[in-house]
Amino acid sequence: MTPNRPLLRPLLVWAFGAPALAVAVCLAYLTALVRWSGPKGFWAIAPGYIRMMAWLFGIRRSLEGWDDLPLEIREGRQAAIFIGNHTSLLDPPLIIATLPSHPVFMAKRELAYVPFLGWVIWLADFIFINRNHRADALKSLNLATQRIHDGQSIAAFPEGTRSRTGDLLPFKKGVFNIAWEAQVPLIPVAILGGRHILPADDWRVSPGPYHMRIGHPVEPRGYQDAEALRLALHAQVLALLKVP
């Protein structure tokens, strides 16, 4: 664990947050039953719970560049793929609580079996990826492509894991094959502050800013293939991270 990090505050917040999560999950399932839709139940409850936890931890969320996106993307009428750097375990929930649209995530299959967290992911209708089985992974990628064709936006961390140094890791190919097949815009996202708030191999959340910087949409039709698209998005996210 990283030295010189707060102990009492995160301990108290996690102690409160665990039973509160159980209550939030139950409320989300009840809402889903009433509305006859799992994702609606998730989005009715989850962002509020996450914002409450962020406030208790002292995380100050901010969003830059959202208003510069096309209106149809901001309102969820145009599917898009949000491509971000992965800095912390808190990235997915903080994106859920911060982005005004409702992108779903592509999550590791193993998370489906984590108590409460896995139930939430099922309820949110995220797309599970079995990285240990190629055939299942291809099915998941095909499902993601179909979901995008149906109008669902997706958020992904193509580094595949959290960066332990803060440097942007190479992007993996999968999500760019999806984008190339679906021909939907990709939105580069730079996440700043996540590694300070909660670094890898630690549970002690530190107060601080968590800033999301949104770049301009990238259209796949402007590139030769999915590989060129992958390299272009890596360069765009890297450039956003370096903006003063």
C-alpha positions as CSV (number, residue, x, y, z in Angstrom):
1,M,0.0,0.0,0.0
2,T,1.0,3.6,-0.6
3,P,2.3,5.3,2.5
4,N,1.0,8.6,3.9
5,R,-2.5,8.1,2.8
6,P,-5.6,8.8,5.0
7,L,-6.9,5.9,7.1
8,L,-9.8,6.9,9.3
9,R,-12.0,8.7,6.7
10,P,-11.9,5.9,4.1
11,L,-12.4,3.3,6.7
12,L,-15.5,5.0,8.0
13,V,-16.9,5.6,4.5
14,W,-16.3,2.0,3.4
15,A,-18.0,0.8,6.6
16,F,-21.0,2.9,5.7
17,G,-20.9,2.3,2.0
18,A,-21.0,-1.5,2.1
19,P,-24.5,-1.8,3.8
20,A,-25.6,1.3,1.8
21,L,-24.7,-0.6,-1.4
22,A,-26.8,-3.6,-0.3
23,V,-29.8,-1.2,0.2
24,A,-29.1,0.5,-3.2
25,V,-29.0,-2.8,-5.0
26,C,-32.3,-3.9,-3.5
27,L,-33.9,-0.6,-4.4
28,A,-32.5,-0.9,-7.9
29,Y,-34.0,-4.4,-8.3
30,L,-37.3,-3.2,-6.9
31,T,-37.3,-0.2,-9.3
32,A,-36.5,-2.6,-12.2
33,L,-39.4,-4.8,-11.3
34,V,-41.8,-1.9,-11.2
35,R,-40.6,-0.4,-14.5
36,W,-40.1,-3.8,-16.1
37,S,-36.6,-2.9,-17.2
38,G,-33.3,-3.8,-15.4
39,P,-31.2,-0.9,-16.8
40,K,-33.8,1.7,-15.9
41,G,-33.7,0.4,-12.3
42,F,-29.9,0.7,-12.3
43,W,-29.8,4.2,-13.7
44,A,-32.5,5.4,-11.3
45,I,-30.4,4.4,-8.3
46,A,-26.7,3.9,-9.1
47,P,-25.6,7.5,-10.0
48,G,-27.0,8.9,-6.9
49,Y,-25.4,6.3,-4.7
50,I,-22.0,6.9,-6.4
51,R,-22.2,10.7,-6.1
52,M,-23.0,10.3,-2.4
53,M,-20.0,8.0,-1.9
54,A,-17.7,10.4,-3.9
55,W,-18.9,13.3,-1.7
56,L,-18.2,11.3,1.5
57,F,-14.7,10.5,0.3
58,G,-14.1,14.1,-0.7
59,I,-13.8,13.4,-4.4
60,R,-14.5,16.5,-6.4
61,R,-15.8,15.5,-9.9
62,S,-15.5,17.7,-12.9
63,L,-16.2,17.4,-16.6
64,E,-14.7,19.3,-19.5
65,G,-15.6,19.3,-23.1
66,W,-19.0,17.7,-22.9
67,D,-20.9,20.7,-24.3
68,D,-18.7,20.6,-27.4
69,L,-20.0,17.2,-28.4
70,P,-22.8,16.9,-31.0
71,L,-26.2,17.2,-29.4
72,E,-27.4,13.8,-30.6
73,I,-24.5,12.2,-28.7
74,R,-25.1,14.2,-25.5
75,E,-28.8,13.3,-25.6
76,G,-28.1,9.6,-26.3
77,R,-29.7,9.6,-29.7
78,Q,-26.4,8.7,-31.4
79,A,-24.5,5.7,-30.1
80,A,-20.8,6.3,-29.5
81,I,-17.8,4.6,-27.9
82,F,-16.1,6.5,-25.1
83,I,-12.4,5.6,-25.0
84,G,-10.5,6.5,-21.8
85,N,-7.3,5.8,-19.9
86,H,-7.7,3.5,-16.8
87,T,-6.3,5.1,-13.6
88,S,-8.2,3.5,-10.7
89,L,-10.8,1.0,-9.7
90,L,-13.1,3.9,-9.2
91,D,-13.1,4.9,-12.9
92,P,-16.2,3.0,-13.9
93,P,-18.5,4.2,-11.1
94,L,-17.2,7.8,-11.4
95,I,-17.8,7.7,-15.1
96,I,-21.4,6.4,-14.4
97,A,-21.9,9.3,-12.0
98,T,-20.3,12.0,-14.1
99,L,-21.2,11.4,-17.8
100,P,-24.7,12.7,-18.5
101,S,-25.3,9.9,-21.0
102,H,-25.7,6.2,-20.0
103,P,-22.9,4.2,-21.6
104,V,-22.5,0.6,-20.6
105,F,-19.1,-1.0,-19.9
106,M,-17.4,-4.1,-21.2
107,A,-16.5,-5.9,-18.0
108,K,-14.4,-9.0,-17.2
109,R,-16.6,-12.1,-16.8
110,E,-15.1,-12.8,-13.4
111,L,-16.8,-9.7,-12.0
112,A,-20.2,-11.3,-12.6
113,Y,-19.6,-13.6,-9.6
114,V,-18.6,-10.9,-7.1
115,P,-21.4,-10.4,-4.5
116,F,-23.4,-7.2,-4.9
117,L,-21.0,-5.8,-7.5
118,G,-21.8,-8.7,-10.0
119,W,-25.5,-8.3,-9.3
120,V,-25.3,-4.6,-10.1
121,I,-23.4,-5.3,-13.3
122,W,-26.0,-7.8,-14.4
123,L,-28.8,-5.3,-13.6
124,A,-27.0,-2.6,-15.6
125,D,-26.8,-4.9,-18.6
126,F,-23.1,-4.4,-19.0
127,I,-21.3,-6.6,-21.6
128,F,-19.2,-9.4,-20.0
129,I,-16.0,-10.5,-21.7
130,N,-14.4,-13.9,-21.1
131,R,-10.8,-13.2,-21.9
132,N,-9.8,-16.8,-21.2
133,H,-11.9,-18.3,-23.9
134,R,-11.5,-16.9,-27.4
135,A,-14.8,-18.1,-28.8
136,D,-16.8,-16.6,-25.9
137,A,-14.8,-13.4,-26.2
138,L,-15.7,-13.1,-29.9
139,K,-19.4,-13.7,-29.1
140,S,-19.2,-10.8,-26.6
141,L,-17.6,-8.5,-29.1
142,N,-20.3,-9.4,-31.6
143,L,-22.9,-8.7,-28.9
144,A,-21.3,-5.3,-28.3
145,T,-21.4,-4.5,-32.0
146,Q,-25.1,-5.4,-32.1
147,R,-25.9,-3.3,-29.0
148,I,-24.2,-0.3,-30.7
149,H,-26.2,-0.8,-33.9
150,D,-29.3,-0.8,-31.6
151,G,-28.3,2.6,-30.3
152,Q,-26.4,1.7,-27.1
153,S,-23.3,3.7,-26.2
154,I,-20.3,1.9,-24.7
155,A,-17.4,3.0,-22.5
156,A,-14.1,1.1,-22.6
157,F,-10.6,1.2,-21.2
158,P,-8.6,-0.3,-24.0
159,E,-5.4,-0.4,-22.0
160,G,-6.9,-3.6,-20.5
161,T,-5.7,-2.8,-17.0
162,R,-4.9,0.1,-14.7
163,S,-1.7,1.9,-15.3
164,R,0.5,1.6,-12.2
165,T,2.9,4.4,-13.3
166,G,0.4,7.0,-14.7
167,D,1.8,6.5,-18.2
168,L,-0.7,5.6,-20.9
169,L,-0.3,1.9,-21.8
170,P,-0.7,0.5,-25.4
171,F,-4.4,0.0,-26.5
172,K,-5.7,-3.4,-27.2
173,K,-7.5,-4.1,-30.4
174,G,-10.9,-5.4,-29.5
175,V,-13.0,-2.3,-29.0
176,F,-11.6,-0.7,-32.2
177,N,-12.7,-3.8,-34.2
178,I,-16.1,-3.1,-32.8
179,A,-16.0,0.5,-33.7
180,W,-14.8,-0.3,-37.2
181,E,-17.6,-2.8,-37.7
182,A,-20.3,-0.6,-36.2
183,Q,-19.0,2.7,-37.9
184,V,-19.9,4.8,-34.9
185,P,-17.9,7.8,-33.5
186,L,-15.3,7.2,-30.8
187,I,-15.0,9.9,-28.0
188,P,-11.5,10.2,-26.5
189,V,-11.6,10.7,-22.7
190,A,-8.6,11.7,-20.5
191,I,-9.1,10.9,-16.8
192,L,-6.9,12.9,-14.4
193,G,-6.7,12.5,-10.7
194,G,-7.9,8.9,-10.4
195,R,-4.5,7.4,-9.6
196,H,-4.0,9.9,-6.7
197,I,-7.5,9.2,-5.3
198,L,-7.2,5.4,-5.3
199,P,-3.9,3.8,-6.7
200,A,-3.6,0.2,-7.5
201,D,-3.2,-2.2,-4.5
202,D,-4.7,0.2,-2.0
203,W,-8.2,0.7,-0.5
204,R,-7.6,4.1,1.2
205,V,-9.4,6.6,-0.9
206,S,-7.8,10.1,-0.7
207,P,-9.8,13.3,-1.2
208,G,-9.0,15.2,-4.3
209,P,-10.1,16.3,-7.8
210,Y,-11.3,13.8,-10.4
211,H,-11.4,15.5,-13.8
212,M,-12.7,14.0,-17.1
213,R,-11.6,15.8,-20.2
214,I,-13.6,15.0,-23.4
215,G,-12.1,15.3,-26.8
216,H,-13.7,15.7,-30.2
217,P,-15.5,12.7,-31.8
218,V,-13.4,10.5,-34.2
219,E,-15.2,9.0,-37.2
220,P,-14.0,5.5,-38.2
221,R,-14.6,6.3,-41.9
222,G,-11.7,8.7,-41.8
223,Y,-9.2,5.9,-41.2
224,Q,-8.0,3.0,-43.3
225,D,-8.8,0.2,-40.8
226,A,-9.3,-0.6,-37.1
227,E,-5.5,-0.6,-36.5
228,A,-5.2,3.0,-37.7
229,L,-8.2,3.9,-35.5
230,R,-6.5,2.3,-32.5
231,L,-3.3,4.3,-33.0
232,A,-5.3,7.5,-33.6
233,L,-7.3,7.2,-30.4
234,H,-4.2,6.4,-28.4
235,A,-2.6,9.6,-29.7
236,Q,-5.7,11.6,-28.9
237,V,-6.1,10.4,-25.3
238,L,-2.4,11.0,-24.8
239,A,-2.7,14.5,-26.1
240,L,-5.7,15.2,-23.8
241,L,-3.7,14.0,-20.8
242,K,-0.9,16.5,-21.6
243,V,-3.2,19.5,-21.9
244,P,-2.1,21.9,-19.1
